[in-house]
Amino acid sequence: MPFNWEIAKAFIFWSILILAAELLRTPLPYGGSVTLGFPIVYATLLMYGPAFSSWIAICGSLTDLRENREEKAYRSLFNSSQLTISISLAWLVYQQVGGIFITTLSSGSIVPLGTSALVYFITNTFLVSMVLSIEKKTSFMDMWLNNFKWLTPNYLAQTPLGFLMAVIYKQISWWPVIFIMFPLYIAHYAYKLYTNMQREHLGVIQALASAVEARDPYTEKHSKRMAEYAMAVAREMGFSMYDSQVVRYAAILHDIGKIGVSDYILSKPGDLTKEEKKKMQKHSQIGADIVTQIDSFKEASKLVYHHHERYNGQGYPKGLRGEDIPLGARIIAVVDAYDAMTSRRPYRKAYSREKAIAELKKNMGTQFDGKVVEAFLRVIERDAN
């Protein structure tokens, strides 16, 4: 493609658009971010081919350098590389299935447009998922399914916008293209609402947990420590990122049912009577009833309900045994016991780390699942090192 003043003007115009689009980033749940850049990159691909489109994409990736940090430079370099690969493969497929340049006299057809957009999306998310999966120490498929699968319809919905931008630019003028940016900003708003909802969910459960802990100074930050340990053990045992988050939420909320237990019982320095124990044991049912009211936490409510079951069947509320107890609940049981033992209580001093570990090992196969204990010990051993 020969360089001339028309190409220079086009490059300036589309560079400004891509920079404006890339500045509006929405973080994804498990790393990375989504921007409004795809339709702009796709429009330039349809009009000018992969070389021009790649330079526009690289221009957009410069927004990674807003903070003067070395890792930002590496991120920008990676994004530039993967975008060039994604654009090149999309163009190759576009040509193979009969796609043509969009000009003042010609436009495209639906099959090449849809196919090439899908190839771009798959290549782009594959490369990003591969890097994130290494960084987060999870499988590629786990990362893609949880972080990018939900974006598929959004990308495909943006394909007509990219096509429309190209047609309007070539067959009308540059200024109507700016109006196409408004639907993109609506898409950005939708992305932002989704991620804000995720953060608000976590804020809700942390607030609920704090409400319980405020009643008992001996359990201060108990739920926070529980969440960190429980999620680490879940990942250690091969849970997916989504299932690990469910365990994390349940760990934060496992004692929420104590809202329904009297302060006298919670803070009693001596042993509880039989009747008081029954009232205390109701907290798992109360907690599950509270958590299940929030649709997003229904899976976590099962773990809250069963986190006091024992591996030998001597726990409550259902007396489940062994593998019948949800694995997430078995994880919470181990982590809860360890944190309780290593924390000061009204009736005793905190156990040392070594004594708490000895107690966990002693009760493997009776109170606790041995596999969970072993996974937990590997986690705290790594933390110690």
Sequence and secondary structure as in RCSB ss.txt:
>XXXX:A:sequence
MPFNWEIAKAFIFWSILILAAELLRTPLPYGGSVTLGFPIVYATLLMYGPAFSSWIAICGSLTDLRENREEKAYR
SLFNSSQLTISISLAWLVYQQVGGIFITTLSSGSIVPLGTSALVYFITNTFLVSMVLSIEKKTSFMDMWLNNFKW
LTPNYLAQTPLGFLMAVIYKQISWWPVIFIMFPLYIAHYAYKLYTNMQREHLGVIQALASAVEARDPYTEKHSKR
MAEYAMAVAREMGFSMYDSQVVRYAAILHDIGKIGVSDYILSKPGDLTKEEKKKMQKHSQIGADIVTQIDSFKEA
SKLVYHHHERYNGQGYPKGLRGEDIPLGARIIAVVDAYDAMTSRRPYRKAYSREKAIAELKKNMGTQFDGKVVEA
FLRVIERDAN
>XXXX:A:secstr
    HHHHHHHHHHHHHHHHHHTS EE TTS EE S HHHHHHHHHHH HHHHHHHHHHHHGGGGGS  HHHHHH
HHHHHHHHHHHHHHHHHHHHHTT     SS    HHHHHHHHHHHHHHHHHHHHHHHHHHHTS HHHHHHHHTGG
GHHHHHHHHHHHHHHHHHHHHT SHHHHHHHHHHHHHHHHHHHHHHHHHHHHHHHHHHHHHHHTT GGGTTHHHH
HHHHHHHHHHHTT  HHHHHHHHHHHHHTTGGGGGS HHHHT SS   HHHHHHHHTHHHHHHHHHTTSGGGHHH
HHHHHHTT  TTS  SSS   GGGS HHHHHHHHHHHHHHHTS BTTB    HHHHHHHHHHTBTTTB HHHHHH
HHHHHHHHH 
